[in-house]
Amino acid sequence: MTTGYVLALCMSPQDGAQTTSETTESSENIIRHRDISCTERWHWDTQDVEAEGAALLCDDTKTAVTFHPHWSNGTAGIRATRPLAGEFNYWEIHVGDRVFGTSLMFGLTTKKARLMSKEFKNLIGEDIHGWGLSHKGHLYHNGISSYYCKPFKEYTPVVVGILVDRKRGEITYFKDGVNLGVAFKNVNQVQEDMYPTISSTAAKTYMSLGLRVRTFVDLQDRCRHIIAQSLGELAPASQGMISEDIADKVASLPLPARVKDFIRCGMHS
């Protein structure tokens, strides 16, 4: 095994996942109780996709993806522009009605994971650089598959939520707000940055980003968030860039230039 990695254990409610009240807690309650309230602005990184030639299209905001827009001859994936930060991270993927085929996947990868294959396969988790859940209810990491939940209903829209507890090193999935239990453990021992990632083998699969939140890293991070919120800057921006109006508002703040740069940095995806 590559140095710096410890195999994350695939867990299911039937095979020893947590059975405390926390396991059955809804995504809404967990977000509220853990104060996961820092709005994130990351989107999908098209540069990685262009480099690998993955077959997909993003909308103007780069928050929605159509996989294999014409036909499918393999597997395509896409990664977030930012790695995880803060103790807790939670985000949602809204999947359209084209839920079918070999594998639609939701999870995390490091930059070492590939985003394209000419094979129809479970791409996220094919090696030690990824942790993924297939729409067929199986978890994948290091090429190992483990049963986790019932398969998603085909041709039915679904919202997949992902919660990462970076302190405990746990990844938990939610289906339409329902907690499915701890899926992976020990991911806090991964030394590299981890990025939200999705993939699909099915033609014309549509997935869009929904809620994206995390806990604050420190007081400085919280203050920046409050300032951005007061400027009306927490709505998604085209291409992940702040608008000229917001940029002007930041420039006019009675703050040192270094602080303004820090605020601008947090406003970019």
C-alpha positions as CSV (number, residue, x, y, z in Angstrom):
1,M,0.0,0.0,0.0
2,T,1.2,3.5,-0.8
3,T,2.8,5.3,2.1
4,G,0.5,7.8,3.8
5,Y,-2.7,5.8,3.1
6,V,-4.7,3.5,5.3
7,L,-7.4,1.5,3.7
8,A,-10.8,3.0,4.6
9,L,-13.1,0.3,5.8
10,C,-16.3,0.0,3.9
11,M,-19.2,-0.2,6.4
12,S,-22.9,-0.8,6.1
13,P,-25.7,-0.7,8.7
14,Q,-25.9,-4.4,8.3
15,D,-22.2,-5.0,8.8
16,G,-21.4,-2.9,11.9
17,A,-21.9,0.8,11.0
18,Q,-22.8,3.1,13.9
19,T,-26.2,2.4,15.3
20,T,-26.5,5.4,17.6
21,S,-29.1,8.1,17.2
22,E,-26.5,10.0,15.2
23,T,-26.7,7.3,12.5
24,T,-30.5,7.9,12.0
25,E,-30.3,11.7,12.2
26,S,-31.4,13.5,9.0
27,S,-29.0,15.7,7.0
28,E,-31.0,18.7,8.1
29,N,-30.6,18.0,11.8
30,I,-26.9,17.2,11.5
31,I,-26.2,20.4,9.6
32,R,-28.0,22.4,12.4
33,H,-26.6,20.5,15.4
34,R,-23.0,20.7,14.0
35,D,-23.2,24.3,13.0
36,I,-22.3,23.4,9.4
37,S,-23.2,26.9,8.2
38,C,-20.3,28.2,6.1
39,T,-21.7,28.4,2.5
40,E,-19.2,27.0,0.0
41,R,-18.8,28.3,-3.6
42,W,-16.8,25.5,-5.3
43,H,-18.0,24.2,-8.6
44,W,-16.8,21.5,-11.0
45,D,-13.2,21.8,-12.3
46,T,-13.4,21.7,-16.1
47,Q,-9.6,22.0,-16.5
48,D,-9.1,18.5,-15.1
49,V,-11.8,17.3,-17.5
50,E,-10.3,19.0,-20.6
51,A,-6.9,17.5,-19.7
52,E,-8.3,14.0,-19.6
53,G,-10.8,14.4,-22.4
54,A,-13.8,13.2,-20.3
55,A,-17.1,13.2,-22.2
56,L,-19.3,15.7,-20.4
57,L,-20.7,19.2,-20.6
58,C,-21.0,21.8,-17.8
59,D,-23.4,24.8,-17.7
60,D,-22.2,28.4,-17.5
61,T,-22.0,28.3,-13.7
62,K,-20.1,24.9,-13.8
63,T,-22.5,23.6,-11.1
64,A,-24.5,21.3,-13.4
65,V,-23.0,18.5,-15.5
66,T,-24.4,16.4,-18.4
67,F,-22.4,13.2,-18.8
68,H,-22.0,11.7,-22.3
69,P,-24.4,14.3,-24.0
70,H,-24.7,12.3,-27.2
71,W,-23.8,8.7,-26.5
72,S,-21.6,6.8,-24.0
73,N,-18.5,4.8,-24.8
74,G,-17.0,4.6,-21.3
75,T,-16.9,6.4,-18.0
76,A,-16.5,10.1,-17.2
77,G,-15.9,11.9,-14.0
78,I,-15.4,15.4,-12.7
79,R,-13.8,16.8,-9.5
80,A,-14.5,20.0,-7.5
81,T,-12.4,23.1,-7.8
82,R,-11.6,23.1,-4.0
83,P,-10.6,20.4,-1.6
84,L,-12.4,19.8,1.7
85,A,-11.8,22.3,4.5
86,G,-13.1,22.5,8.1
87,E,-14.1,19.7,10.4
88,F,-17.4,18.9,8.7
89,N,-18.3,19.2,5.0
90,Y,-21.7,18.5,3.5
91,W,-22.9,18.8,-0.1
92,E,-25.8,17.5,-2.2
93,I,-26.0,16.2,-5.8
94,H,-29.3,16.5,-7.5
95,V,-29.6,13.7,-10.1
96,G,-32.0,13.8,-13.0
97,D,-34.3,10.9,-14.0
98,R,-31.6,9.1,-16.1
99,V,-30.6,6.8,-13.3
100,F,-29.5,3.6,-15.0
101,G,-26.6,1.8,-16.6
102,T,-23.4,0.4,-15.1
103,S,-22.6,3.0,-12.6
104,L,-23.5,6.5,-11.4
105,M,-21.1,7.4,-8.6
106,F,-20.8,10.0,-5.8
107,G,-17.8,10.5,-3.5
108,L,-14.3,11.8,-3.1
109,T,-11.0,11.5,-4.9
110,T,-7.5,12.9,-4.6
111,K,-5.8,14.6,-7.5
112,K,-4.1,11.3,-8.4
113,A,-7.4,9.6,-9.3
114,R,-8.2,9.5,-13.0
115,L,-11.5,11.0,-14.4
116,M,-12.0,9.0,-17.5
117,S,-12.0,5.4,-18.7
118,K,-12.8,3.7,-22.0
119,E,-14.5,1.0,-19.9
120,F,-17.9,1.0,-18.3
121,K,-16.9,0.8,-14.7
122,N,-17.1,2.0,-11.1
123,L,-14.5,4.8,-11.5
124,I,-14.5,6.4,-8.0
125,G,-12.8,4.0,-5.7
126,E,-11.1,1.9,-8.4
127,D,-7.9,2.5,-6.5
128,I,-6.6,4.0,-3.2
129,H,-7.2,7.5,-4.5
130,G,-11.0,7.4,-4.3
131,W,-14.0,6.6,-2.1
132,G,-17.4,6.2,-3.9
133,L,-21.0,5.0,-3.8
134,S,-22.6,3.5,-6.9
135,H,-26.3,4.0,-7.6
136,K,-26.5,0.2,-7.3
137,G,-25.8,0.5,-3.6
138,H,-22.2,-0.6,-3.4
139,L,-19.2,1.2,-1.9
140,Y,-15.8,1.2,-3.7
141,H,-12.3,2.0,-2.4
142,N,-9.0,0.5,-3.4
143,G,-10.8,-1.6,-6.0
144,I,-12.8,-3.4,-3.2
145,S,-16.6,-3.4,-3.3
146,S,-18.9,-3.7,-0.3
147,Y,-22.7,-3.7,0.0
148,Y,-24.1,-0.5,1.6
149,C,-27.7,0.2,0.7
150,K,-30.5,-0.8,-1.6
151,P,-30.1,0.2,-5.3
152,F,-31.5,3.6,-6.3
153,K,-34.8,3.3,-8.2
154,E,-34.0,3.6,-11.9
155,Y,-35.3,6.5,-14.0
156,T,-36.3,8.4,-10.8
157,P,-34.7,11.7,-9.7
158,V,-32.8,11.5,-6.4
159,V,-30.8,13.8,-4.1
160,V,-27.5,12.3,-2.8
161,G,-26.0,14.0,0.2
162,I,-22.5,13.5,1.4
163,L,-21.2,14.3,4.9
164,V,-17.5,14.1,5.7
165,D,-16.4,14.2,9.4
166,R,-12.7,15.0,8.9
167,K,-11.9,14.7,12.6
168,R,-13.4,11.2,13.0
169,G,-12.4,10.3,9.4
170,E,-15.9,9.2,8.4
171,I,-17.9,9.6,5.2
172,T,-21.7,9.2,5.5
173,Y,-24.3,9.2,2.6
174,F,-27.8,10.5,2.6
175,K,-30.6,9.7,0.1
176,D,-33.3,12.3,-0.2
177,G,-32.3,13.5,3.3
178,V,-32.4,10.1,4.9
179,N,-29.2,9.0,6.7
180,L,-27.8,5.7,5.2
181,G,-25.1,5.3,7.9
182,V,-21.3,5.5,7.9
183,A,-19.9,4.3,4.7
184,F,-16.1,4.8,5.1
185,K,-13.8,5.2,8.0
186,N,-10.1,6.3,8.6
187,V,-10.1,8.9,5.8
188,N,-8.6,11.3,8.3
189,Q,-5.4,9.4,7.7
190,V,-5.2,10.4,4.1
191,Q,-2.4,12.9,3.7
192,E,-3.5,14.4,0.4
193,D,-6.3,16.9,-0.3
194,M,-9.7,15.2,-1.0
195,Y,-12.1,16.6,-3.6
196,P,-15.9,16.0,-4.1
197,T,-16.2,13.9,-7.3
198,I,-19.0,12.4,-9.4
199,S,-18.9,10.0,-12.4
200,S,-21.3,8.3,-14.8
201,T,-21.3,5.6,-17.5
202,A,-24.8,6.4,-18.7
203,A,-25.6,8.7,-21.6
204,K,-27.2,12.1,-20.9
205,T,-27.0,11.7,-17.1
206,Y,-27.7,15.1,-15.5
207,M,-26.3,16.0,-12.1
208,S,-26.4,19.5,-10.4
209,L,-24.9,20.8,-7.2
210,G,-27.2,21.7,-4.5
211,L,-26.4,22.7,-0.9
212,R,-22.7,23.1,-0.2
213,V,-21.7,23.9,3.4
214,R,-18.9,23.3,5.9
215,T,-17.9,24.3,9.4
216,F,-15.7,27.3,9.9
217,V,-12.0,26.8,10.1
218,D,-11.4,29.6,12.6
219,L,-12.8,33.0,13.7
220,Q,-11.1,34.7,10.8
221,D,-12.9,32.4,8.4
222,R,-16.3,33.1,10.2
223,C,-15.7,36.9,9.9
224,R,-15.0,36.6,6.2
225,H,-18.2,34.7,5.7
226,I,-20.3,37.3,7.6
227,I,-18.7,40.1,5.5
228,A,-19.4,38.2,2.2
229,Q,-23.0,37.5,3.4
230,S,-23.5,41.2,4.2
231,L,-22.4,42.1,0.7
232,G,-24.9,39.7,-0.9
233,E,-22.1,37.6,-2.3
234,L,-23.1,34.0,-1.3
235,A,-25.2,33.3,-4.4
236,P,-23.6,31.2,-7.1
237,A,-21.6,33.3,-9.5
238,S,-20.9,32.6,-13.2
239,Q,-17.6,30.9,-13.8
240,G,-16.9,31.1,-10.0
241,M,-16.0,34.8,-10.3
242,I,-17.3,37.6,-8.1
243,S,-19.4,40.2,-9.9
244,E,-18.0,43.7,-10.6
245,D,-20.6,45.2,-8.2
246,I,-19.4,42.9,-5.4
247,A,-15.8,43.6,-6.3
248,D,-16.4,47.3,-6.0
249,K,-18.1,46.9,-2.6
250,V,-15.1,44.9,-1.3
251,A,-12.7,47.6,-2.7
252,S,-14.6,50.3,-0.9
253,L,-14.5,48.6,2.5
254,P,-12.5,50.6,5.1
255,L,-10.0,47.7,5.6
256,P,-6.3,47.1,4.9
257,A,-5.5,45.8,1.4
258,R,-4.4,42.5,2.8
259,V,-7.7,41.9,4.5
260,K,-9.6,42.8,1.3
261,D,-7.5,40.3,-0.6
262,F,-8.4,37.7,2.1
263,I,-12.1,38.4,1.6
264,R,-11.8,38.3,-2.2
265,C,-10.0,34.9,-2.0
266,G,-13.0,33.4,-0.1
267,M,-15.4,34.7,-2.8
268,H,-13.8,32.8,-5.6
269,S,-14.6,29.2,-6.3
